[in-house]
Amino acid sequence: MGQKETTWRMRWRAVAIASLAMFLSATAILLVTRERASGVVSIATDPPKATVLIDGRWIGHTPLVVELTAGTHRVVIQKEGYKPIEREIFADPSEPEASYDFSLEPVIPLDASGDRRERIRQLKLLVEEAIRRGDYVAPENENALYYLNQLRRLAPDDPFVSEMHERIRRILRQQAETSRRRRHLS
């Protein structure tokens, strides 16, 4: 009886160890292959430092990156002097990061036509100054395109806007062509 009992116990232990190993392997595979239940979302605004609320909760100020549960979320973006934005965003666990960029529209009081004209004049000067410095698309918030986009919101039909856009486009195209030729020659 001693030898049979010992053999039976050894078999039982081997089956128990094999079962435990299979269970642990299956658990590990499940954990590794399991889909993420959240997605990473990046939110930026022009201009920056706007307050962000997601699903009614304060999140922070732009620009920011936040991890959200997978699915659709309601975002509210607010900044003093600008119209609030309310949109739906989607956190997708299958994507590394979803990026959302919002342009805030300035609030211009109806009776402030003089202020509006002055702001348009200032923005035109800032566009021209940035072009003179060579700041066409950088640095952030101090470049010709940034000021031009603000001007477009205030005066979308002003011919200055389309003229300057075309001027910036030509300058950048020339720079790209010059850079391409230099690399081709080296």
C-alpha positions in Angstrom: 0.0 0.0 0.0 2.9 2.4 0.6 4.3 2.3 -2.9 0.8 2.6 -4.6 -0.1 5.5 -2.3 3.2 7.3 -3.0 2.7 6.9 -6.8 -0.9 8.1 -6.6 0.2 11.2 -4.6 3.0 12.0 -7.1 0.5 11.8 -10.0 -2.0 14.0 -8.1 0.7 16.6 -7.4 1.8 16.5 -11.1 -1.8 17.0 -12.2 -2.3 19.8 -9.7 1.0 21.5 -10.7 0.1 21.2 -14.4 -3.4 22.6 -13.8 -2.0 25.5 -11.9 0.6 26.2 -14.6 -2.1 26.2 -17.3 -4.3 28.5 -15.2 -1.5 31.0 -14.7 -0.5 30.8 -18.4 -4.1 31.5 -19.4 -4.4 34.4 -17.0 -1.1 35.9 -18.2 -2.2 35.6 -21.9 -5.5 37.2 -21.0 -3.9 40.1 -19.3 -1.4 40.7 -22.1 -3.9 40.4 -25.0 -6.8 42.2 -23.2 -7.9 45.4 -24.9 -7.3 48.7 -23.1 -10.4 50.1 -21.6 -9.2 53.7 -22.0 -7.7 56.0 -24.6 -5.3 58.9 -24.5 -6.6 62.3 -25.7 -4.6 65.4 -26.4 -6.4 68.8 -26.3 -4.9 72.1 -27.5 -6.4 75.5 -28.1 -5.5 78.6 -30.0 -4.9 80.6 -27.9 -3.6 78.3 -25.1 -4.4 78.2 -21.4 -8.1 77.6 -21.8 -10.0 75.8 -19.1 -11.1 72.2 -20.0 -14.1 70.4 -18.5 -14.8 66.8 -19.6 -18.1 65.3 -18.7 -18.7 68.2 -16.3 -15.4 67.7 -14.4 -12.6 70.3 -14.4 -9.5 68.7 -16.0 -7.0 71.5 -16.4 -5.7 74.1 -18.9 -4.6 73.6 -22.4 -2.5 72.2 -23.8 -3.1 68.9 -21.9 -3.0 65.2 -22.3 -5.5 63.0 -20.4 -6.5 59.3 -20.3 -10.2 58.8 -20.6 -12.4 55.7 -20.5 -13.1 54.4 -24.0 -16.0 56.1 -25.8 -17.6 59.5 -26.3 -17.1 62.3 -23.9 -18.5 65.9 -23.7 -15.8 68.5 -23.6 -16.3 72.2 -22.7 -13.5 74.7 -23.3 -13.7 78.2 -21.8 -11.4 81.2 -21.8 -12.3 84.7 -20.7 -12.9 87.0 -23.7 -13.7 84.0 -26.0 -16.8 82.1 -26.9 -17.0 78.7 -25.1 -16.8 75.6 -27.2 -18.9 72.5 -26.5 -18.0 69.3 -28.5 -18.0 65.6 -28.2 -14.6 63.9 -28.4 -13.8 60.2 -28.7 -11.3 58.2 -26.6 -10.2 55.3 -28.8 -8.2 52.6 -27.0 -6.9 51.3 -30.3 -5.1 54.6 -31.1 -1.9 55.7 -29.3 -3.3 59.2 -28.9 -6.3 61.2 -30.3 -5.5 64.9 -30.9 -8.0 67.6 -30.8 -7.2 71.2 -31.7 -9.7 74.0 -31.1 -9.5 77.6 -32.2 -11.3 79.9 -29.8 -13.3 82.8 -31.3 -13.0 86.2 -29.5 -16.1 87.7 -28.1 -16.7 91.1 -29.6 -19.4 93.2 -28.0 -21.9 94.6 -30.5 -21.3 98.2 -29.4 -17.5 97.9 -29.6 -16.9 98.6 -33.3 -14.2 101.1 -32.4 -12.4 98.4 -30.2 -12.9 95.9 -33.0 -11.3 98.3 -35.6 -8.4 99.0 -33.3 -7.9 95.2 -32.7 -7.9 94.6 -36.5 -5.4 97.4 -37.0 -3.1 95.9 -34.2 -3.3 92.4 -35.7 -2.4 93.7 -39.1 0.7 95.4 -37.6 1.6 92.2 -35.7 1.3 90.2 -38.9 3.6 92.5 -40.8 6.1 92.7 -37.9 6.2 88.9 -37.7 6.8 88.6 -41.4 9.7 91.2 -41.2 11.2 89.0 -38.4 10.8 85.9 -40.4 8.4 84.3 -37.9 6.0 82.9 -40.4 4.7 79.8 -38.4 6.9 79.8 -35.3 7.4 80.6 -32.4 4.1 79.5 -31.0 1.5 82.4 -30.6 4.0 85.0 -31.9 4.0 84.2 -35.6 2.4 85.7 -38.7 0.0 82.8 -39.3 -1.2 82.9 -35.6 -2.0 86.7 -35.9 -3.5 86.2 -39.3 -5.8 83.5 -38.0 -7.0 85.8 -35.3 -7.5 88.6 -37.8 -9.5 86.2 -40.0 -12.0 85.6 -37.1 -12.5 89.4 -36.7 -12.5 90.4 -40.4 -13.0 87.3 -42.6 -13.7 89.4 -45.7 -10.7 91.8 -45.4 -8.5 91.4 -48.5 -5.4 91.8 -46.3 -6.0 88.3 -44.9 -5.9 86.5 -48.2 -3.0 88.7 -49.4 -0.9 87.8 -46.4 -1.8 84.1 -46.5 -0.7 84.0 -50.1 2.5 85.9 -49.2 3.4 83.5 -46.4 2.6 80.5 -48.7 5.0 81.9 -51.4 7.7 82.6 -48.8 7.5 79.1 -47.3 7.4 77.5 -50.8 10.6 79.4 -51.7 12.3 78.4 -48.5 11.4 74.7 -49.1 12.7 74.9 -52.7 15.9 76.6 -51.7 16.4 73.9 -49.0 15.7 71.1 -51.5 18.3 72.6 -54.0 20.9 72.9 -51.3 20.6 69.3 -50.2 20.6 68.2 -53.8 23.9 70.0 -54.4 25.6 68.6 -51.4 
